[in-house]
Amino acid sequence: MKRVFAIHDLSGIGKCSLTAAIPIISAAGVECNPVPTAVLSTHTGNIEGYTFRDLTDDLIPYIRHWQKTGVRPDTIYSGYLGSERQIEAVLEIISVFSDNNPMIVVDPAMADFGVMYKGFEIEFAEKIRELCKEADVITPNVTEAALLTGTDYKADYDTDYLLTLINRLSDITKRYAVLTGVSDIPGKTGCLVFDKSENRHRFFTTDKCEGIYYGTGDIFTSVLTAVMTKGGDCFTAAEKALNFTYKSIYATFTEGTDTRLGVAFEKFLGDLI
């Protein structure tokens, strides 16, 4: 069985980070070994009063113990990282297991809607960029892509702008750049995938549900990671991930549930099996 080391926080409510990665990757038939960077009562998006326990100091001893057991990853997958120290820890984890030549997937979660997440400064983006250079696949949204490439952010983008972004992203990843939450068709949403080794790109699109849906980036990248770990190419993986994420969003949209609590991806885990 293939194995993924998933380096994310654990938020008890919100269906994001590890509470999305573990069931999704496992349902796809891939072992998911969690590396928790922090433990929170809920995610931090539009929810006040959450508890937070930082586990940065535990990361390297935690992974060194795994190293002693002889466990080796096929993929190392990082998501939201709360500090530059955590980025440095992920870089060290990649180095520790470099002899196994794992695929590296980085979701550079740090910003959206043109602004950085609370508590982050521009220096954080520069450190994330260093991590992206070690990655085989990166999955930024438009805001993150603009920060990573030093490009002016545009909320009202056109196709030429997206193609410029994806080409610049290809300079800071080893092979694949996947730009999320974008489309070349008005009224649609989706992703743009670029394979620098073949110099080709492709858009994948779905219908768009109005609203903000928390945890969907983690869901998308977790599906993509699972499919690619099992040998699927990035284009196939992105299409599967997009369709799975859309179904999860649409189910939540039609039910009218509180979107701060995440989307109903559990209904569709059978599709991954």
C-alpha positions as CSV (number, residue, x, y, z in Angstrom):
1,M,0.0,0.0,0.0
2,K,1.2,3.5,-0.9
3,R,1.8,5.9,2.0
4,V,1.3,9.6,2.4
5,F,2.8,11.7,5.2
6,A,0.1,14.5,5.7
7,I,1.6,17.6,7.4
8,H,-1.4,19.7,8.5
9,D,-3.1,21.0,11.6
10,L,-5.9,19.1,13.3
11,S,-9.1,21.2,13.6
12,G,-11.8,19.3,15.5
13,I,-14.7,21.1,13.6
14,G,-14.6,22.4,10.1
15,K,-13.8,19.4,7.9
16,C,-10.4,20.8,6.8
17,S,-6.7,19.9,7.1
18,L,-6.3,16.5,8.7
19,T,-10.0,15.8,9.2
20,A,-10.3,16.0,5.4
21,A,-7.0,14.5,4.4
22,I,-7.2,11.3,6.5
23,P,-10.6,10.0,5.4
24,I,-10.2,11.1,1.7
25,I,-6.7,9.6,1.2
26,S,-7.7,6.5,3.2
27,A,-10.9,6.0,1.1
28,A,-8.8,6.1,-2.0
29,G,-6.8,3.1,-0.8
30,V,-3.7,5.0,0.4
31,E,-2.3,4.9,3.9
32,C,-2.4,8.4,5.5
33,N,0.0,9.1,8.3
34,P,-0.8,12.4,10.0
35,V,1.9,14.8,11.1
36,P,-0.1,17.3,13.2
37,T,1.3,20.8,13.3
38,A,-1.3,22.2,15.8
39,V,-4.5,21.1,17.4
40,L,-7.5,23.5,17.3
41,S,-11.1,23.2,18.5
42,T,-12.2,24.6,15.1
43,H,-10.7,26.1,12.0
44,T,-10.0,29.9,12.2
45,G,-12.2,31.1,9.3
46,N,-15.0,33.3,10.6
47,I,-15.1,31.4,13.9
48,E,-14.2,33.2,17.1
49,G,-12.9,31.8,20.5
50,Y,-11.2,28.7,19.2
51,T,-8.6,26.9,21.2
52,F,-5.1,26.4,19.8
53,R,-2.2,24.2,20.7
54,D,1.1,24.7,18.8
55,L,3.0,21.5,18.1
56,T,6.0,22.9,16.2
57,D,8.5,21.7,18.8
58,D,7.2,18.2,18.4
59,L,7.5,17.9,14.6
60,I,11.1,16.8,14.2
61,P,11.2,14.4,17.2
62,Y,7.9,13.0,15.9
63,I,9.3,12.4,12.4
64,R,12.7,11.1,13.7
65,H,10.9,8.4,15.6
66,W,9.1,7.4,12.3
67,Q,12.5,7.3,10.6
68,K,13.9,4.9,13.3
69,T,10.9,2.5,12.7
70,G,12.0,2.3,9.0
71,V,8.7,3.8,7.7
72,R,9.2,5.7,4.4
73,P,6.7,7.9,2.5
74,D,5.7,7.6,-1.1
75,T,4.4,11.2,-0.8
76,I,4.9,14.1,1.6
77,Y,1.9,16.5,1.5
78,S,1.9,19.8,3.4
79,G,-1.1,22.1,3.8
80,Y,-1.6,25.2,6.1
81,L,1.5,26.0,8.0
82,G,1.2,28.5,10.8
83,S,4.8,29.9,11.0
84,E,8.1,30.1,9.3
85,R,9.4,27.6,11.9
86,Q,6.9,25.1,10.7
87,I,8.0,25.6,7.1
88,E,11.6,25.0,8.1
89,A,10.4,21.8,9.8
90,V,8.7,20.6,6.6
91,L,11.9,21.3,4.7
92,E,13.8,19.2,7.2
93,I,11.3,16.4,6.9
94,I,11.7,16.4,3.2
95,S,15.5,16.2,3.6
96,V,15.2,13.4,6.2
97,F,13.3,11.2,3.7
98,S,15.0,12.3,0.5
99,D,16.6,8.9,0.0
100,N,13.2,7.5,-0.7
101,N,12.6,10.1,-3.4
102,P,9.0,10.8,-2.3
103,M,6.6,13.0,-4.4
104,I,6.2,16.4,-2.7
105,V,2.8,18.1,-2.8
106,V,2.6,21.6,-1.3
107,D,-0.6,23.5,-0.8
108,P,0.8,27.0,0.0
109,A,-2.2,28.0,2.1
110,M,-1.6,31.6,3.2
111,A,-4.1,34.0,1.5
112,D,-7.3,34.5,-0.4
113,F,-9.4,37.3,-1.9
114,G,-6.3,39.4,-2.3
115,V,-5.1,39.4,1.3
116,M,-2.9,37.3,3.5
117,Y,-4.4,35.3,6.3
118,K,-4.4,36.9,9.7
119,G,-1.0,36.9,11.4
120,F,1.1,36.5,8.1
121,E,3.5,39.0,6.7
122,I,5.1,39.1,3.2
123,E,8.2,37.4,4.6
124,F,6.0,34.3,5.1
125,A,5.2,34.2,1.4
126,E,9.0,34.2,0.7
127,K,9.5,31.3,3.0
128,I,6.6,29.3,1.4
129,R,8.2,30.0,-2.0
130,E,11.3,28.3,-0.8
131,L,9.2,25.2,0.1
132,C,7.5,25.3,-3.2
133,K,10.8,24.9,-5.0
134,E,11.1,21.5,-3.4
135,A,7.7,20.5,-4.6
136,D,6.7,18.3,-7.5
137,V,3.1,19.7,-7.3
138,I,1.8,23.0,-5.9
139,T,-1.8,24.0,-5.6
140,P,-2.2,27.8,-4.9
141,N,-5.3,29.9,-5.5
142,V,-5.0,33.2,-7.4
143,T,-4.0,35.3,-4.4
144,E,-1.3,32.8,-3.3
145,A,0.0,32.5,-6.9
146,A,0.3,36.3,-7.2
147,L,2.2,36.4,-3.9
148,L,4.5,33.6,-4.9
149,T,5.4,35.1,-8.3
150,G,5.5,38.8,-7.4
151,T,2.5,39.5,-9.7
152,D,-0.1,42.1,-9.0
153,Y,-3.3,40.5,-7.8
154,K,-6.4,40.8,-10.0
155,A,-9.8,39.9,-8.7
156,D,-11.3,40.3,-12.2
157,Y,-8.9,38.3,-14.1
158,D,-8.9,37.1,-17.7
159,T,-7.4,34.0,-19.3
160,D,-4.2,35.7,-20.3
161,Y,-3.6,36.7,-16.7
162,L,-4.2,33.1,-15.5
163,L,-1.8,31.8,-18.2
164,T,0.8,34.4,-17.1
165,L,0.4,33.3,-13.5
166,I,0.7,29.6,-14.2
167,N,3.8,30.1,-16.4
168,R,5.5,32.0,-13.6
169,L,4.4,29.4,-11.0
170,S,6.2,26.7,-13.2
171,D,9.5,28.5,-12.4
172,I,9.1,27.6,-8.7
173,T,8.0,24.0,-8.8
174,K,9.7,20.9,-10.1
175,R,6.9,19.9,-12.4
176,Y,3.3,20.7,-11.9
177,A,1.5,23.9,-11.0
178,V,-2.3,23.7,-10.3
179,L,-4.0,27.0,-10.0
180,T,-7.3,26.5,-8.1
181,G,-10.6,28.4,-8.0
182,V,-10.3,29.7,-11.6
183,S,-12.0,29.2,-14.9
184,D,-11.7,30.4,-18.5
185,I,-15.5,30.3,-18.8
186,P,-17.7,33.0,-17.2
187,G,-19.9,31.7,-14.4
188,K,-17.9,28.6,-14.0
189,T,-15.1,27.7,-11.6
190,G,-12.4,25.1,-11.6
191,C,-8.6,24.8,-11.9
192,L,-5.8,25.3,-14.4
193,V,-3.1,22.6,-14.6
194,F,0.4,23.1,-16.1
195,D,3.0,20.4,-16.7
196,K,6.3,22.2,-17.3
197,S,8.0,19.0,-18.5
198,E,5.6,18.7,-21.4
199,N,4.9,22.5,-21.6
200,R,1.1,22.0,-21.7
201,H,-1.8,23.3,-19.7
202,R,-5.5,22.5,-19.4
203,F,-8.5,24.0,-17.7
204,F,-11.1,21.9,-15.9
205,T,-14.4,23.5,-14.9
206,T,-17.6,22.9,-13.0
207,D,-20.7,24.9,-12.2
208,K,-20.3,27.5,-9.4
209,C,-22.2,27.6,-6.1
210,E,-22.4,31.1,-4.6
211,G,-20.9,31.5,-1.1
212,I,-17.7,30.8,0.8
213,Y,-17.1,27.1,1.5
214,Y,-14.4,26.3,4.0
215,G,-12.0,23.4,3.7
216,T,-12.5,22.9,-0.1
217,G,-8.9,23.6,-0.9
218,D,-7.8,20.8,1.5
219,I,-10.4,18.4,0.0
220,F,-9.3,19.2,-3.6
221,T,-5.6,18.7,-2.8
222,S,-6.2,15.6,-0.7
223,V,-8.0,13.9,-3.6
224,L,-5.3,15.0,-6.1
225,T,-2.6,13.7,-3.8
226,A,-4.2,10.3,-3.4
227,V,-4.7,9.8,-7.1
228,M,-1.2,10.9,-8.0
229,T,0.3,8.7,-5.2
230,K,-1.4,5.8,-6.8
231,G,0.2,6.6,-10.1
232,G,-2.4,8.9,-11.8
233,D,-1.1,11.8,-13.8
234,C,-1.8,15.4,-12.6
235,F,-4.4,16.2,-15.2
236,T,-6.5,13.1,-14.3
237,A,-6.0,13.7,-10.6
238,A,-7.1,17.4,-10.9
239,E,-10.2,16.5,-12.8
240,K,-11.2,13.8,-10.3
241,A,-10.4,16.2,-7.4
242,L,-12.5,19.0,-8.9
243,N,-15.5,16.8,-9.5
244,F,-15.4,15.4,-6.0
245,T,-15.0,18.9,-4.5
246,Y,-17.9,20.2,-6.6
247,K,-20.3,17.4,-5.5
248,S,-19.4,18.1,-1.9
249,I,-20.0,21.8,-2.3
250,Y,-23.3,21.3,-4.2
251,A,-24.6,18.9,-1.5
252,T,-23.9,21.5,1.2
253,F,-25.4,24.3,-1.0
254,T,-28.7,22.5,-1.5
255,E,-28.9,21.5,2.2
256,G,-28.3,25.1,3.3
257,T,-26.1,24.1,6.2
258,D,-23.6,26.4,8.0
259,T,-20.7,26.5,5.5
260,R,-18.3,27.5,8.3
261,L,-18.6,23.8,9.5
262,G,-17.3,22.5,6.2
263,V,-18.8,20.7,3.2
264,A,-20.5,17.3,3.0
265,F,-17.6,15.4,1.4
266,E,-18.5,12.2,3.5
267,K,-21.4,11.5,1.2
268,F,-19.1,10.9,-1.7
269,L,-16.2,8.9,-0.1
270,G,-17.6,5.8,-1.8
271,D,-16.7,7.4,-5.2
272,L,-13.0,7.3,-4.1
273,I,-13.2,3.7,-3.0
